[in-house]
Amino acid sequence: MITLFEDSDHKNIFYSDLSVGTMVQANQHLIVHNSTGMLLDPGGHKVYTNLFARLSKAMPINGLKHLFFSHQDPDIIAAANGWLMITDAQAYLSAIWMRFIPHFGVDDLVVRKITAIPDEGMTVDVGGAPVKIIPAHFLHSAGNFQVYDPTAKILYSGDLGASLGQDYDIVEDFDAHLQYMEGFHRRYIPCNKALRMWVNTARQLDIDIIAPQHGAMLKGEAVGRFLDWLEGLECGIDLMGESFPIP
């Protein structure tokens, strides 16, 4: 557990070591304002028990009022039923994935506790602090959102910025870090146009930290370097030919 930001009313907590076995490494983030919490991308069943125990040390568990699901992948949403059954939290998920989440075993009784995020995004009041849910569609999901916390100046970027294989939590050398990001972004992000749209959006925000759902966070100078890199990155269909191979 690392505290990324803290003042008298507000704190942002980062968990990075709950993935086990062969599962992809994933981060979980908690925003707390005036003892009211918002948990971001809480993960799957094997993460659930440990994360629940750690949250209870960071805040009163009955203060968890919001769950955010950036998109539909199992490393984000598979344990949704547990969180929604045990806590009073309201969840937020892209409107286009609402008909799919019951396939993860979400009980009909708690589907009403999931708010469909419209394509243009929304603002959530977390204990009196505005938290912005910002569109990031096709990065890498068709219905994809990120969270911007203007109090802490942190952009929670989901799979954008993901890195795999590094052994640190904060990027100190951006050029050396590229090897851990490049393969993922070239394969999982569909095209450069989507990236340029996102960069244009991100440059309108006051960002101290970009915190992805996988791997290390980008801070300070690395934020600008990351935006510049993505702006020119060819990926996905930009790299494809005229037809698929037939095995």
ROSE-4610 file (N, C-alpha, C; in Angstrom, 1 decimal, always signed):
// ROSE-4610
residu = [M/M/M/I/I/I/T/T/T/L/L/L/F/F/F/E/E/E/D/D/D/S/S/S/D/D/D/H/H/H/K/K/K/N/N/N/I/I/I/F/F/F/Y/Y/Y/S/S/S/D/D/D/L/L/L/S/S/S/V/V/V/G/G/G/T/T/T/M/M/M/V/V/V/Q/Q/Q/A/A/A/N/N/N/Q/Q/Q/H/H/H/L/L/L/I/I/I/V/V/V/H/H/H/N/N/N/S/S/S/T/T/T/G/G/G/M/M/M/L/L/L/L/L/L/D/D/D/P/P/P/G/G/G/G/G/G/H/H/H/K/K/K/V/V/V/Y/Y/Y/T/T/T/N/N/N/L/L/L/F/F/F/A/A/A/R/R/R/L/L/L/S/S/S/K/K/K/A/A/A/M/M/M/P/P/P/I/I/I/N/N/N/G/G/G/L/L/L/K/K/K/H/H/H/L/L/L/F/F/F/F/F/F/S/S/S/H/H/H/Q/Q/Q/D/D/D/P/P/P/D/D/D/I/I/I/I/I/I/A/A/A/A/A/A/A/A/A/N/N/N/G/G/G/W/W/W/L/L/L/M/M/M/I/I/I/T/T/T/D/D/D/A/A/A/Q/Q/Q/A/A/A/Y/Y/Y/L/L/L/S/S/S/A/A/A/I/I/I/W/W/W/M/M/M/R/R/R/F/F/F/I/I/I/P/P/P/H/H/H/F/F/F/G/G/G/V/V/V/D/D/D/D/D/D/L/L/L/V/V/V/V/V/V/R/R/R/K/K/K/I/I/I/T/T/T/A/A/A/I/I/I/P/P/P/D/D/D/E/E/E/G/G/G/M/M/M/T/T/T/V/V/V/D/D/D/V/V/V/G/G/G/G/G/G/A/A/A/P/P/P/V/V/V/K/K/K/I/I/I/I/I/I/P/P/P/A/A/A/H/H/H/F/F/F/L/L/L/H/H/H/S/S/S/A/A/A/G/G/G/N/N/N/F/F/F/Q/Q/Q/V/V/V/Y/Y/Y/D/D/D/P/P/P/T/T/T/A/A/A/K/K/K/I/I/I/L/L/L/Y/Y/Y/S/S/S/G/G/G/D/D/D/L/L/L/G/G/G/A/A/A/S/S/S/L/L/L/G/G/G/Q/Q/Q/D/D/D/Y/Y/Y/D/D/D/I/I/I/V/V/V/E/E/E/D/D/D/F/F/F/D/D/D/A/A/A/H/H/H/L/L/L/Q/Q/Q/Y/Y/Y/M/M/M/E/E/E/G/G/G/F/F/F/H/H/H/R/R/R/R/R/R/Y/Y/Y/I/I/I/P/P/P/C/C/C/N/N/N/K/K/K/A/A/A/L/L/L/R/R/R/M/M/M/W/W/W/V/V/V/N/N/N/T/T/T/A/A/A/R/R/R/Q/Q/Q/L/L/L/D/D/D/I/I/I/D/D/D/I/I/I/I/I/I/A/A/A/P/P/P/Q/Q/Q/H/H/H/G/G/G/A/A/A/M/M/M/L/L/L/K/K/K/G/G/G/E/E/E/A/A/A/V/V/V/G/G/G/R/R/R/F/F/F/L/L/L/D/D/D/W/W/W/L/L/L/E/E/E/G/G/G/L/L/L/E/E/E/C/C/C/G/G/G/I/I/I/D/D/D/L/L/L/M/M/M/G/G/G/E/E/E/S/S/S/F/F/F/P/P/P/I/I/I/P/P/P]
num = [1/1/1/2/2/2/3/3/3/4/4/4/5/5/5/6/6/6/7/7/7/8/8/8/9/9/9/10/10/10/11/11/11/12/12/12/13/13/13/14/14/14/15/15/15/16/16/16/17/17/17/18/18/18/19/19/19/20/20/20/21/21/21/22/22/22/23/23/23/24/24/24/25/25/25/26/26/26/27/27/27/28/28/28/29/29/29/30/30/30/31/31/31/32/32/32/33/33/33/34/34/34/35/35/35/36/36/36/37/37/37/38/38/38/39/39/39/40/40/40/41/41/41/42/42/42/43/43/43/44/44/44/45/45/45/46/46/46/47/47/47/48/48/48/49/49/49/50/50/50/51/51/51/52/52/52/53/53/53/54/54/54/55/55/55/56/56/56/57/57/57/58/58/58/59/59/59/60/60/60/61/61/61/62/62/62/63/63/63/64/64/64/65/65/65/66/66/66/67/67/67/68/68/68/69/69/69/70/70/70/71/71/71/72/72/72/73/73/73/74/74/74/75/75/75/76/76/76/77/77/77/78/78/78/79/79/79/80/80/80/81/81/81/82/82/82/83/83/83/84/84/84/85/85/85/86/86/86/87/87/87/88/88/88/89/89/89/90/90/90/91/91/91/92/92/92/93/93/93/94/94/94/95/95/95/96/96/96/97/97/97/98/98/98/99/99/99/100/100/100/101/101/101/102/102/102/103/103/103/104/104/104/105/105/105/106/106/106/107/107/107/108/108/108/109/109/109/110/110/110/111/111/111/112/112/112/113/113/113/114/114/114/115/115/115/116/116/116/117/117/117/118/118/118/119/119/119/120/120/120/121/121/121/122/122/122/123/123/123/124/124/124/125/125/125/126/126/126/127/127/127/128/128/128/129/129/129/130/130/130/131/131/131/132/132/132/133/133/133/134/134/134/135/135/135/136/136/136/137/137/137/138/138/138/139/139/139/140/140/140/141/141/141/142/142/142/143/143/143/144/144/144/145/145/145/146/146/146/147/147/147/148/148/148/149/149/149/150/150/150/151/151/151/152/152/152/153/153/153/154/154/154/155/155/155/156/156/156/157/157/157/158/158/158/159/159/159/160/160/160/161/161/161/162/162/162/163/163/163/164/164/164/165/165/165/166/166/166/167/167/167/168/168/168/169/169/169/170/170/170/171/171/171/172/172/172/173/173/173/174/174/174/175/175/175/176/176/176/177/177/177/178/178/178/179/179/179/180/180/180/181/181/181/182/182/182/183/183/183/184/184/184/185/185/185/186/186/186/187/187/187/188/188/188/189/189/189/190/190/190/191/191/191/192/192/192/193/193/193/194/194/194/195/195/195/196/196/196/197/197/197/198/198/198/199/199/199/200/200/200/201/201/201/202/202/202/203/203/203/204/204/204/205/205/205/206/206/206/207/207/207/208/208/208/209/209/209/210/210/210/211/211/211/212/212/212/213/213/213/214/214/214/215/215/215/216/216/216/217/217/217/218/218/218/219/219/219/220/220/220/221/221/221/222/222/222/223/223/223/224/224/224/225/225/225/226/226/226/227/227/227/228/228/228/229/229/229/230/230/230/231/231/231/232/232/232/233/233/233/234/234/234/235/235/235/236/236/236/237/237/237/238/238/238/239/239/239/240/240/240/241/241/241/242/242/242/243/243/243/244/244/244/245/245/245/246/246/246/247/247/247]
x = [+0.8/+0.0/+0.9/+0.6/+1.3/+0.3/+0.5/-0.4/+0.2/-0.6/-0.1/-0.4/-1.4/-1.8/-2.5/-2.3/-3.1/-3.1/-4.3/-4.4/-5.4/-5.9/-6.8/-8.1/-8.6/-9.9/-9.8/-8.6/-8.6/-7.3/-7.5/-6.3/-6.5/-5.4/-5.4/-4.4/-4.9/-4.1/-4.0/-2.8/-2.4/-2.0/-2.6/-2.3/-1.8/-0.6/+0.0/+0.4/+0.2/+0.8/-0.2/-1.4/-2.4/-2.6/-2.0/-2.2/-1.3/-1.8/-1.0/-1.0/+0.0/+0.1/+0.3/-0.4/-0.2/-1.1/-1.9/-2.7/-1.9/-2.4/-1.7/-1.7/-0.6/-0.5/-1.5/-2.2/-3.1/-3.1/-3.3/-3.3/-4.7/-4.9/-6.2/-5.9/-6.9/-6.8/-8.0/-7.8/-8.8/-8.7/-9.8/-9.9/-10.8/-10.4/-11.2/-11.3/-12.5/-12.7/-13.7/-13.4/-14.2/-14.8/-13.9/-14.3/-15.2/-15.5/-16.3/-15.3/-15.4/-14.5/-15.0/-14.1/-14.4/-13.3/-13.6/-12.6/-12.6/-11.4/-11.3/-10.8/-11.5/-11.2/-10.7/-11.7/-11.3/-10.8/-11.0/-10.4/-11.2/-10.6/-11.2/-11.4/-11.8/-12.1/-10.9/-9.8/-8.6/-8.0/-8.4/-7.9/-8.9/-10.1/-11.2/-11.0/-10.6/-10.5/-9.4/-8.2/-7.1/-7.4/-8.0/-8.3/-9.3/-10.3/-11.3/-10.7/-9.8/-9.1/-8.3/-7.6/-6.7/-7.5/-8.7/-9.5/-10.0/-10.3/-10.8/-9.8/-8.5/-7.4/-7.3/-7.8/-7.6/-8.8/-9.9/-11.2/-12.2/-13.3/-14.4/-15.1/-15.3/-15.8/-17.2/-17.9/-19.3/-19.2/-18.0/-17.8/-17.5/-17.4/-17.2/-18.5/-18.7/-19.9/-19.9/-18.7/-18.6/-17.6/-18.0/-17.1/-17.0/-15.8/-15.7/-15.1/-15.8/-15.3/-14.9/-13.6/-13.2/-13.8/-13.8/-14.4/-14.7/-14.9/-15.6/-14.6/-13.3/-12.4/-12.5/-12.2/-12.3/-11.4/-10.2/-9.2/-9.7/-10.8/-11.4/-12.7/-13.5/-14.9/-15.4/-14.5/-15.0/-15.6/-15.1/-15.6/-16.7/-17.3/-18.3/-19.5/-19.9/-21.0/-20.7/-19.5/-19.1/-19.1/-18.5/-18.5/-19.9/-20.7/-22.1/-23.0/-22.7/-23.6/-23.2/-21.9/-21.4/-21.3/-21.2/-21.1/-22.3/-22.4/-23.4/-23.1/-22.0/-21.5/-22.4/-22.4/-23.0/-21.8/-22.1/-21.0/-21.3/-20.3/-20.4/-19.7/-20.4/-19.9/-20.5/-19.7/-20.2/-21.5/-22.4/-23.7/-23.7/-22.7/-22.7/-22.4/-21.9/-21.5/-22.6/-23.6/-24.6/-25.2/-25.5/-26.2/-25.2/-23.9/-22.9/-22.5/-22.6/-22.1/-22.8/-24.1/-24.7/-24.0/-23.2/-22.5/-21.4/-21.0/-20.0/-20.6/-21.9/-22.6/-23.1/-23.3/-23.9/-25.3/-25.7/-27.1/-28.1/-29.3/-30.3/-30.6/-30.5/-30.8/-29.9/-28.7/-27.7/-27.4/-28.0/-27.8/-28.3/-29.3/-29.8/-28.8/-27.8/-26.7/-25.6/-25.8/-24.8/-25.4/-24.7/-25.1/-24.5/-25.3/-24.7/-24.1/-22.8/-22.1/-22.4/-23.0/-23.2/-21.9/-21.9/-20.7/-19.9/-20.6/-19.9/-19.3/-19.5/-18.9/-19.8/-19.3/-20.1/-19.2/-19.8/-19.0/-19.7/-18.9/-19.4/-19.0/-19.9/-19.6/-19.1/-17.8/-17.3/-17.1/-18.0/-17.9/-17.8/-18.2/-18.1/-17.0/-16.2/-15.2/-15.7/-15.6/-16.0/-14.9/-15.3/-14.4/-15.0/-14.2/-14.6/-14.4/-15.5/-15.3/-15.3/-14.1/-13.8/-13.8/-14.4/-14.4/-12.9/-12.7/-11.4/-11.8/-12.8/-13.3/-12.3/-12.3/-11.4/-9.9/-9.7/-8.4/-8.3/-8.5/-8.6/-10.0/-11.0/-12.3/-13.2/-14.3/-15.2/-15.9/-16.2/-16.8/-15.8/-15.0/-13.9/-13.9/-13.6/-13.6/-12.3/-11.9/-10.9/-11.4/-10.7/-11.1/-10.1/-10.5/-9.6/-10.0/-9.1/-9.3/-8.7/-9.4/-8.8/-8.2/-8.6/-8.1/-6.6/-6.4/-5.0/-4.2/-4.9/-4.3/-3.8/-4.6/-4.2/-5.2/-4.7/-5.5/-5.3/-6.4/-6.4/-6.7/-5.7/-5.8/-6.2/-6.5/-6.9/-5.8/-6.1/-5.1/-4.1/-4.4/-3.5/-2.4/-1.2/+0.0/+0.4/-0.3/+0.0/+1.5/+2.1/+3.5/+3.5/+4.3/+4.4/+5.9/+6.3/+7.6/+8.6/+8.3/+9.2/+9.1/+10.1/+10.1/+10.0/+9.4/+9.3/+7.9/+7.5/+6.1/+6.0/+7.1/+7.2/+8.2/+7.9/+8.9/+9.9/+11.1/+12.2/+12.9/+13.0/+13.7/+12.7/+12.1/+11.0/+11.6/+12.7/+13.3/+13.5/+14.0/+14.3/+12.9/+11.9/+10.6/+9.8/+10.1/+9.4/+9.3/+10.4/+10.4/+9.3/+8.8/+7.8/+6.4/+6.3/+5.0/+4.7/+5.7/+5.6/+4.8/+5.1/+4.4/+2.9/+2.6/+1.2/+0.4/+1.0/+0.2/+0.1/+1.1/+1.1/+0.0/-0.2/-1.1/-2.5/-2.7/-4.0/-4.7/-4.0/-4.7/-5.0/-6.2/-6.6/-6.0/-5.7/-5.2/-4.7/-3.9/-3.3/-4.4/-5.4/-6.4/-7.0/-7.3/-7.9/-6.9/-5.6/-4.6/-4.5/-4.6/-4.5/-5.7/-6.8/-8.0/-7.8/-7.3/-7.0/-6.0/-4.9/-3.8/-4.4/-5.2/-5.9/-6.7/-7.4/-8.2/-7.3/-6.3/-5.4/-4.6/-4.3/-3.6/-4.4/-5.7/-6.6/-6.7/-6.1/-6.2/-4.9/-5.0/-3.8/-3.4/-2.4/-2.0/-0.6/-0.6/+0.7/+1.1/+0.1/+0.4/-0.6/-0.1/-0.9/-0.7/-1.8/-1.8/-2.6/-1.9/-2.5/-3.0/-3.7/-4.2/-3.2/-2.2/-1.1/+0.2/+1.1/+2.5/+2.7/+3.8/+4.3/+3.5/+3.5/+2.9/+3.9/+3.3/+4.1/+3.9/+4.9/+4.9/+5.8/+5.4/+6.3/+6.6/+7.9/+8.3/+7.8/+7.7/+7.3/+5.8/+5.0/+3.6/+3.7/+4.5/+4.6/+5.2/+6.3/+6.9/+6.0/+5.1/+4.2/+3.2/+2.6/+1.7/+2.3/+3.6/+4.3/+4.5/+4.8/+5.1/+3.8/+2.7/+1.4/+1.0/+1.2/+0.7/+1.2/+2.4/+3.0/+3.1/+2.5/+2.6/+1.7/+2.3/+1.5/+1.1/-0.1/-0.5/-1.7/-2.1/-3.3/-3.4/-4.5/-4.7/-3.8/-3.1/-2.0/-0.9/-0.7/+0.4/+0.0/-1.3/-1.8/-1.7/-1.8/-1.8/-3.2/-3.3/-4.6/-5.5/-5.0/-5.9/-5.3/-6.1/-5.6/-5.0/-4.1/-3.6/-4.6/-4.5/-5.4/-4.5/-4.6/-3.7/-4.0]
y = [-1.2/+0.0/+1.2/+2.2/+3.4/+4.6/+5.6/+6.7/+7.7/+8.0/+8.9/+10.4/+10.6/+12.0/+12.0/+13.0/+13.0/+14.5/+14.9/+16.2/+15.9/+16.9/+16.7/+16.0/+16.2/+15.6/+14.5/+14.3/+13.6/+12.7/+11.5/+10.6/+9.7/+9.3/+8.4/+7.3/+6.0/+4.9/+3.9/+3.4/+2.5/+1.1/+0.1/-1.3/-2.0/-2.6/-3.2/-4.7/-5.3/-6.6/-7.7/-7.6/-8.6/-9.7/-9.5/-10.5/-11.7/-12.9/-14.1/-15.1/-16.0/-17.1/-16.6/-17.1/-16.7/-15.6/-15.0/-13.9/-12.7/-11.9/-10.6/-9.7/-9.0/-8.1/-7.0/-6.6/-5.5/-4.6/-3.3/-2.4/-2.1/-1.8/-1.3/+0.1/+1.0/+2.3/+2.7/+3.4/+3.9/+5.4/+6.1/+7.5/+7.7/+8.4/+8.6/+10.1/+10.6/+12.0/+12.1/+12.7/+12.8/+11.4/+10.4/+9.0/+8.3/+8.9/+8.2/+7.8/+6.5/+5.9/+5.6/+5.6/+5.1/+4.2/+2.9/+1.9/+1.7/+1.8/+1.7/+0.3/-0.2/-1.5/-2.6/-3.0/-3.9/-5.3/-5.8/-7.0/-8.2/-9.4/-10.7/-11.3/-12.6/-13.3/-13.5/-13.8/-14.1/-12.9/-11.7/-10.4/-10.0/-10.4/-9.8/-9.9/-11.0/-11.2/-10.3/-10.4/-9.6/-8.1/-7.7/-6.3/-5.8/-6.6/-6.2/-6.0/-6.9/-6.8/-5.5/-5.2/-4.0/-2.7/-2.7/-1.5/-1.2/-2.2/-2.0/-1.3/-1.4/-0.7/+0.7/+1.0/+2.4/+3.3/+2.7/+3.4/+2.5/+3.1/+2.3/+1.6/+0.3/-0.4/+0.1/+0.6/+1.1/+2.5/+3.0/+4.3/+4.1/+2.8/+2.6/+2.7/+3.8/+4.2/+4.1/+3.9/+4.0/+2.9/+2.2/+1.3/+1.8/+1.8/+2.2/+1.0/+0.7/-0.3/+0.4/+0.4/+1.2/+0.5/-0.8/-1.6/-3.0/-3.9/-5.2/-6.3/-6.1/-7.3/-7.9/-9.2/-9.9/-9.4/-8.9/-8.4/-7.1/-6.6/-5.4/-5.7/-6.6/-6.7/-8.1/-9.1/-10.5/-10.6/-9.9/-10.0/-9.0/-8.4/-7.4/-7.8/-9.1/-9.5/-9.4/-9.9/-9.8/-8.4/-7.5/-6.1/-5.5/-5.8/-5.2/-5.8/-7.1/-7.8/-7.4/-7.2/-7.0/-5.5/-4.6/-3.2/-2.4/-1.2/-0.3/+0.5/+0.1/+0.9/+0.9/+2.0/+2.1/+2.0/+1.1/+0.9/+1.7/+1.9/+2.7/+1.9/+1.7/+0.9/+1.5/+1.4/+1.9/+1.3/+2.1/+1.7/+0.5/+0.4/-0.6/-2.0/-2.0/-3.3/-3.8/-3.0/-3.3/-4.7/-5.1/-6.4/-7.5/-7.3/-8.3/-8.7/-7.7/-8.0/-9.1/-9.4/-10.6/-11.9/-12.0/-13.2/-13.4/-12.4/-12.6/-13.1/-13.4/-14.0/-12.9/-11.7/-10.6/-10.9/-10.9/-11.2/-10.2/-10.6/-9.7/-8.6/-9.0/-8.1/-6.9/-7.0/-5.9/-5.2/-5.7/-5.0/-3.6/-3.4/-2.0/-1.1/-1.7/-0.9/-0.5/-0.7/-0.4/+0.7/+1.9/+3.0/+2.9/+3.1/+3.0/+4.4/+4.4/+5.7/+6.0/+7.2/+7.6/+7.8/+7.7/+7.8/+9.1/+10.1/+11.4/+11.5/+10.5/+10.5/+11.2/+11.4/+12.0/+12.4/+13.1/+13.5/+12.8/+12.2/+11.6/+12.4/+12.6/+13.2/+12.2/+12.3/+11.3/+12.1/+12.0/+12.7/+14.2/+14.8/+16.2/+16.6/+15.7/+16.0/+15.5/+16.4/+15.9/+15.0/+13.9/+13.0/+12.8/+13.0/+13.0/+11.7/+11.1/+9.9/+10.4/+10.1/+10.7/+9.7/+9.9/+8.9/+8.7/+7.4/+7.0/+5.8/+5.9/+4.8/+4.2/+2.9/+2.1/+2.1/+2.5/+2.4/+1.5/+0.2/-0.5/-1.1/-0.8/-1.3/-0.3/-0.8/+0.0/+1.0/+0.5/+1.4/+1.5/+2.5/+2.6/+4.0/+4.0/+5.3/+5.3/+6.5/+6.8/+7.7/+7.8/+8.6/+9.7/+10.9/+12.1/+12.6/+12.7/+13.2/+14.6/+15.7/+17.0/+17.5/+16.9/+17.2/+16.8/+15.6/+15.0/+15.2/+15.6/+15.8/+14.4/+13.4/+12.1/+11.6/+11.2/+10.5/+9.0/+8.3/+6.9/+6.4/+5.9/+5.7/+4.3/+3.4/+2.1/+1.3/+0.7/+0.0/+0.9/+2.1/+3.0/+3.4/+3.2/+3.3/+2.1/+1.0/-0.3/-0.7/-1.3/-1.9/-3.2/-4.1/-5.5/-5.9/-6.3/-6.9/-6.1/-4.8/-3.9/-4.2/-3.8/-4.1/-2.9/-1.8/-0.5/+0.0/+0.9/+1.5/+2.8/+3.6/+4.9/+4.9/+5.4/+5.5/+6.6/+6.3/+7.2/+7.6/+6.6/+6.8/+6.4/+7.3/+7.0/+6.2/+6.6/+5.9/+4.4/+4.1/+2.7/+2.0/+2.7/+2.1/+1.7/+2.3/+2.1/+0.6/-0.2/-1.6/-2.4/-1.9/-2.6/-2.1/-1.1/-0.6/-0.8/-0.8/-0.7/-1.9/-3.1/-4.3/-4.3/-3.9/-3.9/-2.9/-1.7/-0.6/-0.8/-1.4/-1.7/-2.8/-3.7/-4.8/-4.5/-3.9/-3.8/-2.4/-1.5/-0.2/-0.2/+0.2/-0.1/+0.8/+2.1/+2.9/+4.2/+4.9/+6.2/+7.3/+7.3/+8.3/+8.3/+7.1/+7.1/+7.6/+7.3/+7.9/+9.4/+9.9/+11.4/+12.1/+11.5/+12.1/+12.1/+11.0/+11.0/+12.0/+12.1/+13.1/+14.5/+14.8/+16.1/+16.4/+15.3/+15.5/+15.6/+14.7/+14.7/+16.0/+16.7/+18.0/+19.1/+18.9/+19.9/+19.7/+18.7/+18.4/+18.8/+19.1/+19.4/+18.1/+17.4/+16.0/+16.0/+15.5/+15.2/+13.8/+12.9/+11.4/+10.8/+9.9/+9.0/+7.6/+7.1/+5.8/+4.7/+3.9/+2.8/+1.7/+0.8/-0.4/-1.5/-1.5/-2.5/-1.7/-2.1/-1.7/-0.3/+0.4/+1.5/+2.8/+3.8/+5.1/+6.1/+7.0/+8.1/+9.4/+10.0/+11.2/+12.3/+13.5/+14.6/+14.7/+14.8/+14.9/+13.7/+12.5/+11.3/+11.5/+12.3/+12.5/+13.1/+14.2/+14.8/+13.9/+13.2/+12.3/+11.2/+10.7/+9.7/+10.2/+11.4/+12.0/+12.2/+12.7/+12.9/+11.5/+10.5/+9.2/+8.6/+8.7/+8.2/+8.9/+10.2/+11.0/+10.5/+10.0/+9.5/+8.0/+7.3/+5.8/+5.2/+4.4/+3.5/+2.2/+1.8/+0.6/+0.0/-1.2/-1.9/-1.9/-1.4/-1.5/-0.7/+0.3/+1.1/+0.2/-1.0/-1.9/-3.1/-3.1/-4.3/-4.2/-5.3/-5.3/-5.3/-6.0/-5.9/-7.1/-8.1/-9.3/-10.0/-10.9/-11.8/-13.1/-13.7/-15.0/-16.1/-17.1/-18.3/-19.4/-20.0/-21.1/-22.4]
z = [+0.0/+0.0/+0.0/-0.9/-1.0/-1.0/-0.2/-0.2/-1.3/-2.3/-3.4/-3.1/-2.3/-1.9/-0.6/+0.2/+1.5/+2.0/+2.3/+3.1/+4.2/+4.8/+6.0/+5.6/+4.4/+4.0/+3.0/+2.3/+1.1/+1.0/+0.5/+0.3/-0.8/-1.5/-2.6/-2.3/-2.3/-1.9/-3.1/-3.2/-4.3/-3.8/-4.4/-4.1/-5.3/-5.2/-6.4/-6.3/-5.2/-4.9/-4.6/-5.1/-4.7/-5.8/-7.0/-8.0/-7.6/-7.9/-7.5/-8.7/-8.6/-9.7/-11.1/-12.0/-13.4/-13.9/-13.0/-13.4/-13.7/-14.7/-15.0/-13.8/-13.6/-12.5/-12.7/-11.6/-11.7/-10.5/-10.7/-9.5/-9.1/-7.9/-7.4/-6.7/-6.9/-6.3/-5.5/-4.4/-3.5/-3.4/-3.6/-3.3/-2.1/-1.1/+0.1/+0.3/+0.5/+0.9/+2.0/+3.1/+4.3/+4.7/+4.7/+5.1/+4.1/+2.9/+1.9/+0.8/+0.4/-0.5/-1.9/-2.9/-4.2/-4.6/-4.9/-5.3/-6.8/-7.4/-8.8/-9.3/-10.2/-10.9/-9.8/-9.0/-7.8/-8.2/-9.4/-9.8/-9.6/-9.6/-9.7/-8.3/-8.3/-7.1/-6.2/-6.8/-5.9/-5.3/-5.8/-5.2/-4.1/-4.3/-3.5/-1.9/-1.4/+0.0/+0.6/+0.0/+0.5/+0.3/-0.8/-0.9/+0.1/+0.3/+1.3/+2.7/+3.1/+4.4/+4.4/+3.4/+3.4/+3.4/+2.7/+2.7/+4.1/+4.9/+6.2/+7.1/+6.7/+7.5/+7.1/+5.9/+5.3/+5.6/+5.8/+6.0/+6.5/+7.2/+7.6/+6.4/+6.4/+5.2/+4.8/+5.8/+5.5/+4.8/+4.7/+4.0/+2.5/+2.1/+0.6/-0.1/-0.8/-1.4/-2.9/-3.5/-5.0/-5.5/-6.5/-7.3/-8.7/-9.3/-10.7/-11.5/-12.6/-13.5/-14.8/-15.2/-16.4/-17.6/-17.6/-18.8/-18.3/-19.2/-18.9/-18.6/-18.7/-18.5/-17.1/-17.0/-15.8/-14.7/-15.1/-14.0/-13.4/-13.9/-13.3/-12.6/-13.2/-12.8/-12.3/-12.3/-12.1/-10.7/-9.7/-8.3/-8.0/-9.0/-8.8/-7.9/-8.0/-7.2/-5.7/-5.3/-3.9/-3.4/-4.1/-3.7/-3.5/-4.5/-4.5/-3.4/-3.1/-2.1/-0.7/-0.5/+0.9/+1.3/+0.4/+0.7/+0.2/+0.6/+0.2/-1.1/-1.7/-2.8/-4.0/-4.7/-6.1/-7.1/-8.1/-9.1/-10.4/-11.2/-12.4/-13.5/-14.6/-15.7/-17.0/-18.1/-19.4/-19.7/-20.3/-20.6/-21.6/-22.5/-23.5/-22.9/-21.6/-21.0/-20.0/-19.8/-18.7/-18.9/-20.2/-20.5/-20.4/-20.3/-20.2/-18.8/-17.9/-16.5/-15.8/-16.1/-15.4/-15.7/-16.8/-17.1/-16.1/-15.4/-14.3/-13.0/-13.0/-11.9/-11.0/-11.5/-10.8/-10.5/-9.3/-8.9/-9.4/-9.8/-10.2/-9.2/-7.9/-6.8/-6.7/-7.3/-7.1/-8.5/-9.6/-10.8/-10.7/-9.9/-9.7/-9.1/-8.5/-7.8/-8.8/-10.1/-11.1/-12.0/-12.0/-12.8/-14.2/-15.2/-16.6/-16.9/-17.2/-17.6/-19.0/-19.3/-20.7/-21.4/-22.7/-23.5/-23.2/-22.9/-22.6/-21.2/-20.4/-19.0/-18.0/-16.8/-15.8/-14.6/-13.6/-12.4/-11.3/-10.4/-9.2/-7.9/-7.0/-5.8/-4.8/-4.4/-3.4/-2.1/-1.2/+0.1/+0.0/-1.1/-1.2/-2.2/-2.7/-3.7/-5.1/-6.1/-7.5/-8.1/-8.6/-9.3/-10.7/-11.7/-13.1/-13.7/-14.3/-15.1/-16.6/-17.2/-18.5/-19.6/-20.8/-21.9/-22.3/-22.6/-23.2/-24.1/-24.9/-25.7/-26.7/-26.8/-27.6/-27.1/-25.9/-25.3/-24.0/-24.1/-25.3/-25.6/-24.8/-24.9/-25.6/-26.3/-27.0/-26.1/-24.9/-23.9/-22.7/-22.7/-21.8/-21.2/-19.9/-19.1/-18.2/-17.9/-16.9/-15.8/-14.7/-13.6/-13.4/-13.3/-13.0/-11.6/-10.7/-9.4/-9.4/-9.5/-9.5/-8.2/-7.1/-5.8/-5.7/-6.1/-6.1/-7.4/-8.4/-9.8/-10.3/-10.1/-10.5/-11.6/-12.8/-13.8/-13.7/-13.4/-13.3/-14.7/-15.4/-16.9/-17.4/-16.4/-16.9/-17.6/-18.7/-19.4/-20.2/-20.4/-21.1/-20.2/-20.6/-19.8/-19.1/-19.4/-18.7/-19.1/-18.1/-18.3/-17.6/-18.1/-17.6/-17.5/-16.3/-16.2/-15.4/-15.1/-14.4/-12.9/-12.1/-10.7/-9.8/-10.3/-9.6/-9.8/-8.9/-8.9/-9.5/-9.6/-10.2/-11.2/-12.4/-13.5/-13.2/-13.2/-13.0/-14.3/-15.2/-16.5/-17.6/-18.2/-19.2/-20.4/-20.9/-22.0/-21.7/-20.5/-20.1/-19.9/-19.5/-19.2/-20.5/-21.6/-22.8/-23.2/-22.9/-23.2/-22.5/-21.4/-20.6/-21.1/-21.9/-22.3/-23.8/-24.6/-26.0/-26.6/-26.3/-26.9/-26.6/-25.3/-24.9/-25.8/-25.9/-26.5/-28.0/-28.6/-30.1/-30.4/-29.5/-29.7/-29.2/-28.1/-27.5/-27.7/-28.3/-28.6/-30.1/-30.5/-31.9/-33.0/-32.7/-33.8/-33.2/-33.9/-33.5/-33.3/-34.1/-34.0/-32.6/-32.0/-30.7/-29.7/-29.9/-29.0/-29.1/-30.2/-30.4/-29.8/-29.9/-29.2/-27.7/-27.2/-25.7/-25.3/-26.1/-25.7/-25.7/-26.7/-26.7/-25.5/-25.0/-23.8/-22.5/-22.4/-21.3/-21.1/-22.2/-22.1/-21.6/-21.5/-20.9/-19.3/-18.8/-17.4/-16.7/-15.4/-14.6/-13.9/-14.4/-14.0/-13.4/-12.2/-11.5/-11.7/-11.7/-11.8/-12.8/-13.6/-14.4/-13.8/-13.4/-12.6/-13.4/-14.2/-14.9/-14.1/-14.7/-13.9/-13.9/-14.7/-14.7/-14.6/-13.7/-13.8/-13.1/-13.5/-12.8/-13.2/-12.3/-12.5/-13.1/-13.8/-14.5/-13.7/-13.4/-12.5/-13.0/-12.8/-13.2/-14.7/-15.0/-16.4/-17.3/-16.6/-17.4/-17.9/-17.3/-17.8/-19.2/-19.4/-20.7/-21.7/-21.3/-22.2/-22.7/-21.8/-22.2/-23.2/-23.0/-23.9/-25.3/-25.3/-26.6/-27.3/-26.5/-27.1/-27.7/-27.0/-27.5/-28.8/-28.8/-29.9/-31.2/-31.2/-32.5/-32.6/-31.7/-31.7/-32.8/-33.7/-34.5/-33.8/-33.9/-33.1/-33.8/-33.4/-33.8/-35.3/-35.9/-37.3/-38.1/-37.5/-38.2/-38.7/-38.0/-38.3/-39.2/-39.5/-40.2/-41.7/-42.4/-43.9/-44.5/-45.6/-46.4/-46.1/-45.4/-45.1/-43.9/-43.3/-42.2/-42.8/-42.2/-42.7/-42.4/-43.2/-43.1/-42.7/-41.5/-41.1/-41.9]
